[in-house]
């Protein structure tokens, strides 16, 4: 049987230690908040998976609403748990909680939210995942 | 009703007694909200945000509210 979108999202969350559901891609975020989330996690240099939600925005809203009671994007999942959206991710970045969750050193200087901090060819980063609208 | 007032009303409705300040961060549909509510007591930050975001769910689902930046606190 074809897995439902909800099952596929659950699977992505389970299979990727760090997963970012975002509008656009890490190289080209399509919304300011998604850009903020990328800018917060990128400096840690940890491997993470990114899913562009725009091709199936409404179904993914429903799916994540059911899975994590969260319907807006970005959403950062670490170790199978929703950490939060851009605001929480930024707050946790500043407080050091994000470093702890990621199991990585706090970057020096502390992770900045400036776009120029992003490197398009960061070798650490897994390629974006696409879910086709079914 | 302007979205700013609408969002304030929705959050106040969901969290009676809360202090809600809504700011327009651009275009009237990118908003920021500071919410101080006794209902947040004992909740994790993400659950506090869930309460606020779910209060305005209809507006954000439609895209009418493009983005909402949330800051929550418990009254002193």
N, CA and C atoms of all chains as a GROMACS GRO file, in nm:
protein
  630
    1UNK      N    1   0.084  -0.120   0.000
    1UNK     CA    2   0.000   0.000   0.000
    1UNK      C    3   0.088   0.125   0.000
    2UNK      N    4   0.050   0.224  -0.076
    2UNK     CA    5   0.121   0.352  -0.082
    2UNK      C    6   0.113   0.420   0.055
    3UNK      N    7   0.230   0.458   0.111
    3UNK     CA    8   0.223   0.525   0.241
    3UNK      C    9   0.157   0.663   0.227
    4UNK      N   10   0.086   0.704   0.328
    4UNK     CA   11   0.025   0.836   0.323
    4UNK      C   12   0.132   0.941   0.346
    5UNK      N   13   0.098   1.065   0.316
    5UNK     CA   14   0.192   1.175   0.336
    5UNK      C   15   0.232   1.182   0.484
    6UNK      N   16   0.134   1.163   0.570
    6UNK     CA   17   0.162   1.170   0.714
    6UNK      C   18   0.264   1.064   0.753
    7UNK      N   19   0.247   0.943   0.700
    7UNK     CA   20   0.343   0.835   0.730
    7UNK      C   21   0.482   0.869   0.677
    8UNK      N   22   0.484   0.930   0.559
    8UNK     CA   23   0.615   0.965   0.500
    8UNK      C   24   0.685   1.073   0.582
    9UNK      N   25   0.608   1.168   0.630
    9UNK     CA   26   0.669   1.273   0.713
    9UNK      C   27   0.720   1.214   0.843
   10UNK      N   28   0.640   1.126   0.904
   10UNK     CA   29   0.684   1.058   1.027
   10UNK      C   30   0.814   0.983   1.003
   11UNK      N   31   0.820   0.920   0.888
   11UNK     CA   32   0.940   0.844   0.853
   11UNK      C   33   1.062   0.936   0.839
   12UNK      N   34   1.041   1.050   0.773
   12UNK     CA   35   1.150   1.148   0.758
   12UNK      C   36   1.199   1.195   0.894
   13UNK      N   37   1.104   1.219   0.984
   13UNK     CA   38   1.140   1.266   1.118
   13UNK      C   39   1.220   1.158   1.191
   14UNK      N   40   1.179   1.034   1.171
   14UNK     CA   41   1.248   0.925   1.240
   14UNK      C   42   1.386   0.897   1.181
   15UNK      N   43   1.398   0.915   1.050
   15UNK     CA   44   1.522   0.876   0.983
   15UNK      C   45   1.630   0.984   0.982
   16UNK      N   46   1.590   1.108   1.009
   16UNK     CA   47   1.688   1.216   1.006
   16UNK      C   48   1.702   1.276   1.144
   17UNK      N   49   1.822   1.265   1.200
   17UNK     CA   50   1.843   1.316   1.336
   17UNK      C   51   1.809   1.464   1.344
   18UNK      N   52   1.847   1.537   1.239
   18UNK     CA   53   1.813   1.679   1.232
   18UNK      C   54   1.739   1.701   1.101
   19UNK      N   55   1.616   1.746   1.112
   19UNK     CA   56   1.532   1.765   0.993
   19UNK      C   57   1.468   1.903   0.998
   20UNK      N   58   1.482   1.976   0.889
   20UNK     CA   59   1.419   2.108   0.881
   20UNK      C   60   1.314   2.105   0.771
   21UNK      N   61   1.190   2.129   0.810
   21UNK     CA   62   1.084   2.147   0.712
   21UNK      C   63   1.075   2.297   0.688
   22UNK      N   64   1.095   2.337   0.564
   22UNK     CA   65   1.107   2.481   0.538
   22UNK      C   66   1.044   2.520   0.406
   23UNK      N   67   1.022   2.650   0.391
   23UNK     CA   68   0.977   2.703   0.262
   23UNK      C   69   1.101   2.736   0.181
   24UNK      N   70   1.117   2.667   0.068
   24UNK     CA   71   1.236   2.685  -0.014
   24UNK      C   72   1.344   2.586   0.028
   25UNK      N   73   1.466   2.617  -0.008
   25UNK     CA   74   1.580   2.529   0.023
   25UNK      C   75   1.680   2.607   0.108
   26UNK      N   76   1.773   2.537   0.174
   26UNK     CA   77   1.874   2.610   0.252
   26UNK      C   78   1.951   2.711   0.166
   27UNK      N   79   1.973   2.678   0.039
   27UNK     CA   80   2.045   2.770  -0.051
   27UNK      C   81   1.957   2.888  -0.089
   28UNK      N   82   1.828   2.864  -0.101
   28UNK     CA   83   1.736   2.970  -0.144
   28UNK      C   84   1.607   2.963  -0.062
   29UNK      N   85   1.615   3.008   0.064
   29UNK     CA   86   1.494   3.007   0.147
   29UNK      C   87   1.388   3.099   0.085
   30UNK      N   88   1.263   3.055   0.088
   30UNK     CA   89   1.157   3.132   0.022
   30UNK      C   90   1.078   3.216   0.122
   31UNK      N   91   1.126   3.221   0.245
   31UNK     CA   92   1.055   3.302   0.344
   31UNK      C   93   1.153   3.340   0.453
   32UNK      N   94   1.132   3.457   0.511
   32UNK     CA   95   1.226   3.511   0.609
   32UNK      C   96   1.245   3.420   0.729
   33UNK      N   97   1.137   3.357   0.774
   33UNK     CA   98   1.149   3.272   0.893
   33UNK      C   99   1.225   3.144   0.862
   34UNK      N  100   1.206   3.090   0.743
   34UNK     CA  101   1.284   2.972   0.705
   34UNK      C  102   1.432   3.010   0.696
   35UNK      N  103   1.458   3.130   0.647
   35UNK     CA  104   1.596   3.178   0.639
   35UNK      C  105   1.656   3.190   0.779
   36UNK      N  106   1.577   3.238   0.873
   36UNK     CA  107   1.625   3.252   1.012
   36UNK      C  108   1.662   3.116   1.070
   37UNK      N  109   1.580   3.016   1.040
   37UNK     CA  110   1.608   2.883   1.094
   37UNK      C  111   1.735   2.825   1.034
   38UNK      N  112   1.752   2.839   0.903
   38UNK     CA  113   1.874   2.791   0.836
   38UNK      C  114   1.995   2.862   0.894
   39UNK      N  115   1.983   2.993   0.910
   39UNK     CA  116   2.096   3.073   0.959
   39UNK      C  117   2.134   3.032   1.102
   40UNK      N  118   2.036   2.985   1.178
   40UNK     CA  119   2.066   2.944   1.316
   40UNK      C  120   2.138   2.811   1.320
   41UNK      N  121   2.098   2.717   1.236
   41UNK     CA  122   2.158   2.583   1.249
   41UNK      C  123   2.282   2.563   1.163
   42UNK      N  124   2.290   2.635   1.052
   42UNK     CA  125   2.401   2.614   0.957
   42UNK      C  126   2.540   2.628   1.022
   43UNK      N  127   2.564   2.729   1.106
   43UNK     CA  128   2.699   2.748   1.160
   43UNK      C  129   2.748   2.632   1.246
   44UNK      N  130   2.659   2.546   1.293
   44UNK     CA  131   2.702   2.432   1.375
   44UNK      C  132   2.773   2.327   1.290
   45UNK      N  133   2.749   2.332   1.159
   45UNK     CA  134   2.817   2.238   1.071
   45UNK      C  135   2.769   2.095   1.086
   46UNK      N  136   2.653   2.074   1.147
   46UNK     CA  137   2.602   1.938   1.158
   46UNK      C  138   2.525   1.902   1.031
   47UNK      N  139   2.522   1.774   1.003
   47UNK     CA  140   2.447   1.729   0.887
   47UNK      C  141   2.298   1.740   0.917
   48UNK      N  142   2.224   1.795   0.824
   48UNK     CA  143   2.079   1.798   0.844
   48UNK      C  144   2.007   1.781   0.711
   49UNK      N  145   1.886   1.730   0.721
   49UNK     CA  146   1.805   1.713   0.602
   49UNK      C  147   1.707   1.828   0.594
   50UNK      N  148   1.680   1.874   0.474
   50UNK     CA  149   1.585   1.984   0.457
   50UNK      C  150   1.478   1.942   0.357
   51UNK      N  151   1.354   1.967   0.392
   51UNK     CA  152   1.243   1.938   0.302
   51UNK      C  153   1.174   2.069   0.266
   52UNK      N  154   1.166   2.095   0.136
   52UNK     CA  155   1.092   2.212   0.090
   52UNK      C  156   0.943   2.178   0.093
   53UNK      N  157   0.867   2.252   0.174
   53UNK     CA  158   0.725   2.220   0.191
   53UNK      C  159   0.637   2.284   0.084
   54UNK      N  160   0.693   2.378   0.009
   54UNK     CA  161   0.608   2.455  -0.083
   54UNK      C  162   0.534   2.370  -0.188
   55UNK      N  163   0.595   2.263  -0.241
   55UNK     CA  164   0.521   2.185  -0.341
   55UNK      C  165   0.394   2.119  -0.286
   56UNK      N  166   0.386   2.103  -0.155
   56UNK     CA  167   0.267   2.039  -0.097
   56UNK      C  168   0.233   2.106   0.035
   57UNK      N  169   0.223   2.239   0.031
   57UNK     CA  170   0.210   2.317   0.154
   57UNK      C  171   0.089   2.276   0.239
   58UNK      N  172  -0.029   2.273   0.177
   58UNK     CA  173  -0.150   2.247   0.255
   58UNK      C  174  -0.152   2.105   0.313
   59UNK      N  175  -0.123   2.003   0.230
   59UNK     CA  176  -0.119   1.867   0.287
   59UNK      C  177  -0.015   1.853   0.398
   60UNK      N  178   0.098   1.921   0.384
   60UNK     CA  179   0.201   1.911   0.487
   60UNK      C  180   0.160   1.985   0.614
   61UNK      N  181   0.086   2.093   0.597
   61UNK     CA  182   0.030   2.163   0.714
   61UNK      C  183  -0.059   2.068   0.793
   62UNK      N  184  -0.145   1.996   0.720
   62UNK     CA  185  -0.236   1.901   0.786
   62UNK      C  186  -0.156   1.790   0.854
   63UNK      N  187  -0.058   1.737   0.781
   63UNK     CA  188   0.020   1.623   0.832
   63UNK      C  189   0.096   1.662   0.959
   64UNK      N  190   0.164   1.777   0.955
   64UNK     CA  191   0.243   1.816   1.073
   64UNK      C  192   0.152   1.862   1.186
   65UNK      N  193   0.034   1.913   1.151
   65UNK     CA  194  -0.064   1.948   1.254
   65UNK      C  195  -0.100   1.823   1.334
   66UNK      N  196  -0.119   1.712   1.262
   66UNK     CA  197  -0.156   1.588   1.330
   66UNK      C  198  -0.037   1.527   1.404
   67UNK      N  199   0.080   1.535   1.344
   67UNK     CA  200   0.197   1.471   1.404
   67UNK      C  201   0.248   1.550   1.524
   68UNK      N  202   0.257   1.682   1.509
   68UNK     CA  203   0.328   1.762   1.610
   68UNK      C  204   0.248   1.882   1.661
   69UNK      N  205   0.120   1.891   1.623
   69UNK     CA  206   0.038   2.005   1.662
   69UNK      C  207   0.108   2.137   1.626
   70UNK      N  208   0.160   2.143   1.504
   70UNK     CA  209   0.229   2.264   1.456
   70UNK      C  210   0.203   2.273   1.306
   71UNK      N  211   0.151   2.386   1.263
   71UNK     CA  212   0.102   2.395   1.125
   71UNK      C  213   0.172   2.502   1.043
   72UNK      N  214   0.272   2.566   1.101
   72UNK     CA  215   0.343   2.667   1.022
   72UNK      C  216   0.487   2.621   1.000
   73UNK      N  217   0.550   2.683   0.903
   73UNK     CA  218   0.688   2.646   0.869
   73UNK      C  219   0.776   2.769   0.879
   74UNK      N  220   0.902   2.752   0.919
   74UNK     CA  221   0.977   2.626   0.932
   74UNK      C  222   0.942   2.547   1.058
   75UNK      N  223   0.984   2.421   1.058
   75UNK     CA  224   0.977   2.334   1.175
   75UNK      C  225   1.110   2.260   1.182
   76UNK      N  226   1.172   2.268   1.299
   76UNK     CA  227   1.299   2.196   1.318
   76UNK      C  228   1.274   2.077   1.410
   77UNK      N  229   1.310   1.960   1.360
   77UNK     CA  230   1.301   1.837   1.440
   77UNK      C  231   1.442   1.789   1.472
   78UNK      N  232   1.465   1.756   1.599
   78UNK     CA  233   1.593   1.697   1.638
   78UNK      C  234   1.562   1.572   1.720
   79UNK      N  235   1.626   1.463   1.684
   79UNK     CA  236   1.604   1.335   1.752
   79UNK      C  237   1.456   1.299   1.759
   80UNK      N  238   1.385   1.324   1.649
   80UNK     CA  239   1.246   1.280   1.641
   80UNK      C  240   1.146   1.372   1.708
   81UNK      N  241   1.194   1.482   1.766
   81UNK     CA  242   1.104   1.573   1.838
   81UNK      C  243   1.101   1.709   1.773
   82UNK      N  244   0.982   1.769   1.766
   82UNK     CA  245   0.974   1.906   1.718
   82UNK      C  246   1.037   2.000   1.820
   83UNK      N  247   1.135   2.076   1.775
   83UNK     CA  248   1.200   2.175   1.861
   83UNK      C  249   1.120   2.304   1.858
   84UNK      N  250   1.079   2.345   1.738
   84UNK     CA  251   0.998   2.466   1.727
   84UNK      C  252   1.013   2.531   1.592
   85UNK      N  253   0.959   2.652   1.581
   85UNK     CA  254   0.972   2.733   1.461
   85UNK      C  255   1.090   2.828   1.476
   86UNK      N  256   1.095   2.928   1.391
   86UNK     CA  257   1.211   3.018   1.386
   86UNK      C  258   1.236   3.088   1.519
   87UNK      N  259   1.130   3.131   1.587
   87UNK     CA  260   1.150   3.207   1.711
   87UNK      C  261   1.217   3.121   1.818
   88UNK      N  262   1.164   3.000   1.836
   88UNK     CA  263   1.218   2.911   1.940
   88UNK      C  264   1.360   2.869   1.903
   89UNK      N  265   1.382   2.838   1.775
   89UNK     CA  266   1.515   2.795   1.732
   89UNK      C  267   1.616   2.907   1.759
   90UNK      N  268   1.579   3.030   1.729
   90UNK     CA  269   1.671   3.141   1.755
   90UNK      C  270   1.696   3.160   1.904
   91UNK      N  271   1.589   3.152   1.982
   91UNK     CA  272   1.606   3.167   2.128
   91UNK      C  273   1.697   3.059   2.183
   92UNK      N  274   1.677   2.936   2.136
   92UNK     CA  275   1.756   2.823   2.187
   92UNK      C  276   1.900   2.830   2.137
   93UNK      N  277   1.918   2.892   2.020
   93UNK     CA  278   2.053   2.912   1.968
   93UNK      C  279   2.127   3.008   2.061
   94UNK      N  280   2.060   3.116   2.097
   94UNK     CA  281   2.125   3.217   2.181
   94UNK      C  282   2.151   3.165   2.322
   95UNK      N  283   2.061   3.079   2.372
   95UNK     CA  284   2.076   3.032   2.510
   95UNK      C  285   2.173   2.916   2.524
   96UNK      N  286   2.213   2.857   2.409
   96UNK     CA  287   2.303   2.742   2.416
   96UNK      C  288   2.230   2.608   2.416
   97UNK      N  289   2.096   2.613   2.426
   97UNK     CA  290   2.018   2.488   2.427
   97UNK      C  291   2.025   2.416   2.294
   98UNK      N  292   2.037   2.495   2.186
   98UNK     CA  293   2.042   2.433   2.053
   98UNK      C  294   2.173   2.355   2.037
   99UNK      N  295   2.282   2.412   2.084
   99UNK     CA  296   2.411   2.344   2.078
   99UNK      C  297   2.403   2.210   2.150
  100UNK      N  298   2.336   2.212   2.265
  100UNK     CA  299   2.323   2.091   2.346
  100UNK      C  300   2.242   1.984   2.271
  101UNK      N  301   2.129   2.029   2.216
  101UNK     CA  302   2.043   1.935   2.143
  101UNK      C  303   2.114   1.876   2.020
  102UNK      N  304   2.189   1.962   1.953
  102UNK     CA  305   2.258   1.918   1.832
  102UNK      C  306   2.382   1.836   1.867
  103UNK      N  307   2.423   1.845   1.993
  103UNK     CA  308   2.545   1.777   2.034
  103UNK      C  309   2.666   1.836   1.964
  104UNK      N  310   2.663   1.968   1.945
  104UNK     CA  311   2.772   2.035   1.874
  104UNK      C  312   2.820   2.154   1.957
  105UNK      N  313   2.940   2.199   1.923
  105UNK     CA  314   2.994   2.317   1.989
  105UNK      C  315   2.918   2.440   1.943
  106UNK      N  316   2.896   2.531   2.036
  106UNK     CA  317   2.840   2.661   1.999
  106UNK      C  318   2.939   2.731   1.906
  107UNK      N  319   2.898   2.768   1.784
  107UNK     CA  320   2.993   2.831   1.693
  107UNK      C  321   3.043   2.963   1.749
  108UNK      N  322   3.167   2.995   1.716
  108UNK     CA  323   3.225   3.124   1.758
  108UNK      C  324   3.257   3.205   1.634
  109UNK      N  325   3.210   3.325   1.622
  109UNK     CA  326   3.117   3.391   1.712
  109UNK      C  327   2.981   3.323   1.707
  110UNK      N  328   2.895   3.343   1.810
  110UNK     CA  329   2.765   3.277   1.814
  110UNK      C  330   2.692   3.290   1.681
  111UNK      N  331   2.621   3.185   1.646
  111UNK     CA  332   2.549   3.179   1.519
  111UNK      C  333   2.475   3.309   1.493
  112UNK      N  334   2.495   3.360   1.374
  112UNK     CA  335   2.432   3.486   1.338
  112UNK      C  336   2.313   3.460   1.248
  113UNK      N  337   2.222   3.556   1.244
  113UNK     CA  338   2.105   3.536   1.160
  113UNK      C  339   2.122   3.605   1.026
  114UNK      N  340   2.247   3.645   0.996
  114UNK     CA  341   2.269   3.715   0.869
  114UNK      C  342   2.278   3.616   0.753
  115UNK      N  343   2.223   3.653   0.642
  115UNK     CA  344   2.218   3.562   0.528
  115UNK      C  345   2.358   3.531   0.476
  116UNK      N  346   2.448   3.629   0.487
  116UNK     CA  347   2.582   3.608   0.431
  116UNK      C  348   2.660   3.500   0.505
  117UNK      N  349   2.608   3.458   0.619
  117UNK     CA  350   2.673   3.349   0.691
  117UNK      C  351   2.652   3.215   0.621
  118UNK      N  352   2.554   3.208   0.534
  118UNK     CA  353   2.521   3.082   0.468
  118UNK      C  354   2.619   3.052   0.357
  119UNK      N  355   2.656   2.925   0.349
  119UNK     CA  356   2.743   2.884   0.240
  119UNK      C  357   2.666   2.786   0.152
  120UNK      N  358   2.652   2.823   0.027
  120UNK     CA  359   2.570   2.743  -0.063
  120UNK      C  360   2.630   2.605  -0.087
  121UNK      N  361   2.761   2.595  -0.076
  121UNK     CA  362   2.823   2.467  -0.109
  121UNK      C  363   2.876   2.395   0.015
  122UNK      N  364   2.810   2.418   0.127
  122UNK     CA  365   2.852   2.353   0.250
  122UNK      C  366   2.852   2.201   0.231
  123UNK      N  367   2.969   2.138   0.242
  123UNK     CA  368   2.976   1.994   0.215
  123UNK      C  369   2.907   1.909   0.321
  124UNK      N  370   2.882   1.969   0.438
  124UNK     CA  371   2.821   1.894   0.547
  124UNK      C  372   2.675   1.862   0.519
  125UNK      N  373   2.618   1.940   0.430
  125UNK     CA  374   2.475   1.938   0.424
  125UNK      C  375   2.420   1.836   0.325
  126UNK      N  376   2.322   1.760   0.370
  126UNK     CA  377   2.262   1.662   0.280
  126UNK      C  378   2.177   1.735   0.178
  127UNK      N  379   2.155   1.674   0.062
  127UNK     CA  380   2.075   1.741  -0.040
  127UNK      C  381   1.930   1.757   0.005
  128UNK      N  382   1.863   1.860  -0.042
  128UNK     CA  383   1.724   1.878  -0.005
  128UNK      C  384   1.640   1.758  -0.051
  129UNK      N  385   1.540   1.727   0.025
  129UNK     CA  386   1.450   1.616  -0.009
  129UNK      C  387   1.324   1.678  -0.069
  130UNK      N  388   1.271   1.614  -0.167
  130UNK     CA  389   1.147   1.663  -0.226
  130UNK      C  390   1.036   1.559  -0.204
  131UNK      N  391   0.919   1.607  -0.168
  131UNK     CA  392   0.801   1.519  -0.165
  131UNK      C  393   0.711   1.567  -0.277
  132UNK      N  394   0.674   1.478  -0.363
  132UNK     CA  395   0.585   1.516  -0.473
  132UNK      C  396   0.442   1.521  -0.419
  133UNK      N  397   0.367   1.614  -0.469
  133UNK     CA  398   0.224   1.620  -0.436
  133UNK      C  399   0.158   1.495  -0.494
  134UNK      N  400   0.084   1.425  -0.413
  134UNK     CA  401   0.021   1.301  -0.465
  134UNK      C  402  -0.126   1.323  -0.491
  135UNK      N  403  -1.189   4.421   0.969
  135UNK     CA  404  -1.100   4.456   1.081
  135UNK      C  405  -0.955   4.434   1.037
  136UNK      N  406  -0.872   4.528   1.073
  136UNK     CA  407  -0.730   4.508   1.039
  136UNK      C  408  -0.679   4.382   1.108
  137UNK      N  409  -0.588   4.316   1.040
  137UNK     CA  410  -0.538   4.188   1.090
  137UNK      C  411  -0.474   4.201   1.228
  138UNK      N  412  -0.408   4.315   1.252
  138UNK     CA  413  -0.343   4.336   1.382
  138UNK      C  414  -0.445   4.324   1.496
  139UNK      N  415  -0.560   4.392   1.479
  139UNK     CA  416  -0.663   4.388   1.584
  139UNK      C  417  -0.728   4.251   1.591
  140UNK      N  418  -0.747   4.192   1.473
  140UNK     CA  419  -0.808   4.061   1.462
  140UNK      C  420  -0.726   3.957   1.539
  141UNK      N  421  -0.596   3.959   1.518
  141UNK     CA  422  -0.506   3.865   1.583
  141UNK      C  423  -0.506   3.887   1.735
  142UNK      N  424  -0.506   4.013   1.775
  142UNK     CA  425  -0.511   4.045   1.918
  142UNK      C  426  -0.638   3.988   1.981
  143UNK      N  427  -0.750   4.009   1.912
  143UNK     CA  428  -0.879   3.961   1.963
  143UNK      C  429  -0.880   3.808   1.973
  144UNK      N  430  -0.828   3.741   1.872
  144UNK     CA  431  -0.827   3.595   1.872
  144UNK      C  432  -0.742   3.539   1.987
  145UNK      N  433  -0.626   3.600   2.009
  145UNK     CA  434  -0.538   3.549   2.115
  145UNK      C  435  -0.599   3.578   2.251
  146UNK      N  436  -0.655   3.698   2.266
  146UNK     CA  437  -0.720   3.732   2.394
  146UNK      C  438  -0.838   3.640   2.421
  147UNK      N  439  -0.906   3.600   2.312
  147UNK     CA  440  -1.019   3.508   2.327
  147UNK      C  441  -0.975   3.370   2.373
  148UNK      N  442  -0.860   3.326   2.321
  148UNK     CA  443  -0.811   3.193   2.355
  148UNK      C  444  -0.745   3.191   2.493
  149UNK      N  445  -0.691   3.306   2.533
  149UNK     CA  446  -0.618   3.314   2.660
  149UNK      C  447  -0.674   3.430   2.742
  150UNK      N  448  -0.792   3.410   2.802
  150UNK     CA  449  -0.855   3.520   2.875
  150UNK      C  450  -0.763   3.578   2.983
  151UNK      N  451  -0.758   3.711   2.986
  151UNK     CA  452  -0.675   3.779   3.086
  151UNK      C  453  -0.533   3.804   3.041
  152UNK      N  454  -0.496   3.751   2.923
  152UNK     CA  455  -0.358   3.766   2.875
  152UNK      C  456  -0.333   3.910   2.831
  153UNK      N  457  -0.207   3.951   2.845
  153UNK     CA  458  -0.164   4.079   2.792
  153UNK      C  459  -0.106   4.052   2.654
  154UNK      N  460  -0.167   4.111   2.551
  154UNK     CA  461  -0.130   4.080   2.414
  154UNK      C  462  -0.092   4.208   2.340
  155UNK      N  463   0.030   4.215   2.292
  155UNK     CA  464   0.073   4.329   2.211
  155UNK      C  465   0.111   4.277   2.073
  156UNK      N  466   0.044   4.332   1.971
  156UNK     CA  467   0.070   4.288   1.834
  156UNK      C  468   0.137   4.402   1.758
  157UNK      N  469   0.242   4.367   1.686
  157UNK     CA  470   0.316   4.467   1.608
  157UNK      C  471   0.319   4.426   1.463
  158UNK      N  472   0.305   4.525   1.376
  158UNK     CA  473   0.313   4.499   1.232
  158UNK      C  474   0.460   4.507   1.190
  159UNK      N  475   0.512   4.394   1.145
  159UNK     CA  476   0.653   4.389   1.104
  159UNK      C  477   0.669   4.414   0.955
  160UNK      N  478   0.558   4.434   0.888
  160UNK     CA  479   0.568   4.464   0.744
  160UNK      C  480   0.447   4.419   0.666
  161UNK      N  481   0.391   4.511   0.591
  161UNK     CA  482   0.282   4.477   0.499
  161UNK      C  483   0.149   4.444   0.563
  162UNK      N  484   0.142   4.454   0.696
  162UNK     CA  485   0.016   4.424   0.762
  162UNK      C  486  -0.013   4.277   0.779
  163UNK      N  487   0.072   4.189   0.722
  163UNK     CA  488   0.049   4.045   0.736
  163UNK      C  489   0.171   3.970   0.791
  164UNK      N  490   0.277   4.043   0.822
  164UNK     CA  491   0.391   3.985   0.894
  164UNK      C  492   0.386   4.047   1.032
  165UNK      N  493   0.337   3.971   1.128
  165UNK     CA  494   0.314   4.029   1.260
  165UNK      C  495   0.406   3.966   1.363
  166UNK      N  496   0.424   4.044   1.471
  166UNK     CA  497   0.498   3.994   1.587
  166UNK      C  498   0.409   4.014   1.707
  167UNK      N  499   0.408   3.918   1.794
  167UNK     CA  500   0.319   3.929   1.909
  167UNK      C  501   0.394   3.895   2.038
  168UNK      N  502   0.374   3.978   2.137
  168UNK     CA  503   0.426   3.951   2.272
  168UNK      C  504   0.305   3.914   2.358
  169UNK      N  505   0.308   3.797   2.417
  169UNK     CA  506   0.195   3.752   2.497
  169UNK      C  507   0.242   3.717   2.638
  170UNK      N  508   0.179   3.778   2.736
  170UNK     CA  509   0.205   3.744   2.875
  170UNK      C  510   0.076   3.685   2.931
  171UNK      N  511   0.082   3.560   2.972
  171UNK     CA  512  -0.040   3.492   3.015
  171UNK      C  513  -0.012   3.396   3.129
  172UNK      N  514  -0.102   3.397   3.227
  172UNK     CA  515  -0.087   3.305   3.341
  172UNK      C  516  -0.106   3.161   3.294
  173UNK      N  517  -0.178   3.144   3.182
  173UNK     CA  518  -0.199   3.008   3.128
  173UNK      C  519  -0.068   2.940   3.087
  174UNK      N  520   0.037   3.019   3.070
  174UNK     CA  521   0.166   2.962   3.026
  174UNK      C  522   0.242   2.895   3.142
  175UNK      N  523   0.200   2.926   3.261
  175UNK     CA  524   0.267   2.873   3.381
  175UNK      C  525   0.284   2.721   3.371
  176UNK      N  526   0.407   2.677   3.385
  176UNK     CA  527   0.432   2.533   3.386
  176UNK      C  528   0.442   2.467   3.250
  177UNK      N  529   0.418   2.545   3.144
  177UNK     CA  530   0.425   2.488   3.009
  177UNK      C  531   0.564   2.508   2.949
  178UNK      N  532   0.604   2.414   2.864
  178UNK     CA  533   0.728   2.433   2.790
  178UNK      C  534   0.709   2.547   2.691
  179UNK      N  535   0.819   2.602   2.645
  179UNK     CA  536   0.812   2.713   2.549
  179UNK      C  537   0.733   2.672   2.425
  180UNK      N  538   0.757   2.551   2.378
  180UNK     CA  539   0.688   2.511   2.255
  180UNK      C  540   0.537   2.499   2.280
  181UNK      N  541   0.496   2.454   2.397
  181UNK     CA  542   0.353   2.446   2.425
  181UNK      C  543   0.292   2.586   2.441
  182UNK      N  544   0.371   2.678   2.495
  182UNK     CA  545   0.323   2.817   2.503
  182UNK      C  546   0.300   2.872   2.363
  183UNK      N  547   0.395   2.845   2.274
  183UNK     CA  548   0.380   2.892   2.136
  183UNK      C  549   0.262   2.824   2.068
  184UNK      N  550   0.241   2.695   2.099
  184UNK     CA  551   0.127   2.624   2.038
  184UNK      C  552  -0.004   2.693   2.074
  185UNK      N  553  -0.018   2.734   2.200
  185UNK     CA  554  -0.142   2.799   2.242
  185UNK      C  555  -0.166   2.925   2.161
  186UNK      N  556  -0.061   3.003   2.140
  186UNK     CA  557  -0.074   3.128   2.066
  186UNK      C  558  -0.101   3.100   1.918
  187UNK      N  559  -0.023   3.011   1.862
  187UNK     CA  560  -0.034   2.987   1.718
  187UNK      C  561  -0.167   2.919   1.683
  188UNK      N  562  -0.212   2.830   1.771
  188UNK     CA  563  -0.340   2.765   1.743
  188UNK      C  564  -0.456   2.863   1.754
  189UNK      N  565  -0.439   2.968   1.833
  189UNK     CA  566  -0.546   3.069   1.845
  189UNK      C  567  -0.569   3.142   1.714
  190UNK      N  568  -0.465   3.155   1.634
  190UNK     CA  569  -0.477   3.230   1.508
  190UNK      C  570  -0.467   3.136   1.388
  191UNK      N  571  -0.486   3.007   1.416
  191UNK     CA  572  -0.470   2.904   1.313
  191UNK      C  573  -0.544   2.936   1.182
  192UNK      N  574  -0.670   2.980   1.196
  192UNK     CA  575  -0.748   3.004   1.074
  192UNK      C  576  -0.684   3.111   0.987
  193UNK      N  577  -0.629   3.212   1.051
  193UNK     CA  578  -0.567   3.322   0.974
  193UNK      C  579  -0.437   3.277   0.908
  194UNK      N  580  -0.361   3.193   0.977
  194UNK     CA  581  -0.234   3.152   0.917
  194UNK      C  582  -0.254   3.041   0.814
  195UNK      N  583  -0.354   2.956   0.835
  195UNK     CA  584  -0.381   2.850   0.737
  195UNK      C  585  -0.416   2.909   0.601
  196UNK      N  586  -0.490   3.016   0.602
  196UNK     CA  587  -0.532   3.076   0.474
  196UNK      C  588  -0.420   3.156   0.410
  197UNK      N  589  -0.316   3.186   0.488
  197UNK     CA  590  -0.208   3.268   0.433
  197UNK      C  591  -0.236   3.416   0.450
  198UNK      N  592  -0.354   3.447   0.499
  198UNK     CA  593  -0.391   3.587   0.526
  198UNK      C  594  -0.289   3.647   0.624
  199UNK      N  595  -0.258   3.568   0.726
  199UNK     CA  596  -0.150   3.603   0.817
  199UNK      C  597  -0.027   3.529   0.767
  200UNK      N  598   0.065   3.601   0.704
  200UNK     CA  599   0.177   3.531   0.641
  200UNK      C  600   0.276   3.478   0.743
  201UNK      N  601   0.312   3.561   0.839
  201UNK     CA  602   0.400   3.509   0.943
  201UNK      C  603   0.372   3.576   1.076
  202UNK      N  604   0.390   3.498   1.180
  202UNK     CA  605   0.368   3.548   1.315
  202UNK      C  606   0.487   3.508   1.401
  203UNK      N  607   0.558   3.609   1.444
  203UNK     CA  608   0.670   3.587   1.534
  203UNK      C  609   0.614   3.596   1.676
  204UNK      N  610   0.648   3.497   1.759
  204UNK     CA  611   0.584   3.488   1.890
  204UNK      C  612   0.687   3.498   2.002
  205UNK      N  613   0.652   3.577   2.103
  205UNK     CA  614   0.734   3.580   2.224
  205UNK      C  615   0.638   3.565   2.340
  206UNK      N  616   0.664   3.467   2.425
  206UNK     CA  617   0.571   3.440   2.534
  206UNK      C  618   0.639   3.462   2.668
  207UNK      N  619   0.560   3.502   2.766
  207UNK     CA  620   0.613   3.506   2.902
  207UNK      C  621   0.500   3.488   3.003
  208UNK      N  622   0.542   3.447   3.121
  208UNK     CA  623   0.449   3.425   3.231
  208UNK      C  624   0.451   3.552   3.316
  209UNK      N  625   0.334   3.601   3.362
  209UNK     CA  626   0.334   3.724   3.441
  209UNK      C  627   0.417   3.709   3.569
  210UNK      N  628   0.483   3.820   3.606
  210UNK     CA  629   0.567   3.821   3.728
  210UNK      C  630   0.481   3.796   3.850
   0.00000   0.00000   0.00000
